[in-house]
Amino acid sequence: MTTGNPITGDPASSGQAGASTVGGEHADLLAMLAKHRHFLRFTTRGLTDEQARKRATVSELCLGGLIKHVTAVERGWVDFILEGPSAMRDFSDMTEDDFAERADQFRLLPDETLAGVLDDYAEVARRTDELVGALPDLNAAHPLPKAPWFPPGEQWSARRALMHIIAETAQHAGHADIIRESLDGAKSMG
């Protein structure tokens, strides 16, 4: 079974070493994640750094910032799968500086380039795909970090964390599609 190229997100080709050895649920999760990564990355095709920084709606979101945010989310949840809640911060004690830093995650800053954030996203995707391919047990779980949005004492399995990464990527691919269409009329589909 071919899962597609998880780095480029192209579901039609496979560039990942060992992709054919990943099967079953692992392959299904990787294929779904690759599909949504592809749509997210596709919204940035042919853009300049300035266009990737531009806010096209009343929202603070821009395409370069969405790539940065999804990269950080994926990296954080993969760290959680590997290390548990210690890999993530205790969100219950966030300061104003922490909120400002988080807000910058949604912006392509002047010293950043679209190519650079796409390269970072590709590296995180490669790492995630290697981990998923090597995970012996998708049921392995850790307690969630402290955060106002998580019920106390809840645990997430590796499967649940991966499904969260997929959902986050799909949601933001939709946001990116709206932003891109607002920028220059280009669409991901249609």
N, C-alpha and C positions, 0 to 999 in steps of 0.2 A: 504494500500500500504506500503510495507516495503522499507525503504530507505537504508538499510544496516547499518553497524556499522561505524559511521563517525570517530571514534577515531582510530580504526585499519585500516579503509579503506576497510574492507572486505565487498563487496557488497552483499554477500550471507547471512550474518547474521546481526541481529540487536541487539545492546546492549544499544542503547540510550533510556532512559526513555521517553515515550511519542512520540516516532518516528511514531507510527501508527496514531497519531492525526494530523501530518503535512501532508498536501495534496497539490495538484495542483502545481503551479509554484514553491512554496517553496520547496516541495518534489523533484521536478525535479532539482532544483539548488543544493540541498543537495546531491542527488544521483550522479550528475555529478562531484561535488567536491570530494565526497568520492571515486569515481572511480580513479581520478587522484592522490589523496593522496595515495591511495593503491599502484599505480604503482611507485610513488616516494619513498615511504617507502620500497617497495619490493626490490628496487635496493641495499639496505643496508643489506639485509639478510645475516647473517653469517659472517659479516666483523668484523675485529678488529678495534680498534681506529686508529691504524697506517694505515691500509688500507683506512679507511674513511678520513684520512688526505691527502692521496697520490694524487698528480696530475698525471693523466694518459695521458694527452694530453698537447699541448703547452699552453693551457688555464690555468688560475689561479684556475679554478674550481676543487673542490673535492666534494665527496659525502656528507661528514659531513657539509661542507660549504653550499652546496645547501639546505640541510635541514634547516640550520640556516637562510639562506636568505628567503626561502619560509615562514618560521615561522614568521620572522619579517614583511614581506610584508602582510601576512594575518592579523597579529595583528594590523598593522598600518591602513589597510583599514577597519577593523571592528571598530577600534576607530573612524575613519572618519565617518562611518555610524552612530555611536552613538553621536559623539560630533561635527562633521563638521570639517572644515579646521584647527581649533585651535588644533586638536589632532595630526596634522602632522606639521613638521617643514616647515619653509619658505626656500625652496631649492635654492632660487635665491642668497642667501648670504653664501653659503657653503665655509668653509675655508679648508686649506690643512689638518688640523687635522680631520675635518669632513669627508673628502675623505678617509683618512687613516682608520678611524673608520668604514666607509662603506665597505672598502676593507676587513677588518677583518670579516665582516659578511659572506664572501664567503670562509672563512677558518675555519677548526676545529683547534682551538688553543691548545697549549700543555696542558693547565689546563682544557680542555673540553673533554667530552667523547661522543661517538656516542649515548650511552644509554641516557645520559643527554639531548642531543639535540632532540632525538626522544621523550623523555618524555615531553619536552617543547612544541614540535610540537603537541603532543596529547592533551595537555592542551589547547593550542590555538584553535585546531580543535573543542574540546568540547565547548568552549566558542562561537565560530562562529556558530556551529550547534544550540546551545540554542538560540542565537540571531535570526538566520534565522527562526527558528520555532516560535518565538514570534513576529516577525515583522508584524505589522498590515498593512503596506503599503510599497511595494517595490518601489513605485514611489517617496517617500520622497527623496528630493535632497538637497545637500549642494554645495556651490561654492568650486571649487578645490583650494588647497593651491597654493601659488606662486611657480612656477617652470619653467625653460626654456622650458620644454617639454609639458607644458599645455597651451592651448590658454587662454589669459586673459579673465576673466569673465565666463568661462565655468563651468557648474554644472554637477555633476554626481548624479544619483539616487542610492538608496541602491542596486537596481538590477544591475546597471552598475558597481558598486564597487564589487559586488559579481561575476559578469562575469569576471572582471579583475583578481580577486583572482583565479578563475578557470583557466583562460588563463595562468596566471603566473605559476600555479602549473603544468599544462599540459606541458608547454614549458620546465620547468626545469626537469620534469620527463623524457622527451626525452633526455635532456643533461645528466641526471644521468644514463640513460640506456647506452649511449655511453661510459661514464666513466667506468661504471661497466664492460662492455664487454672488454674495454681496459685493465682493471686491471687483470681479470682472466678468461675471456671468457664467464662468466655467462650473460644470457639474461633475460629480463622481459617477453618476448614472443618468441615463436618459438623453 
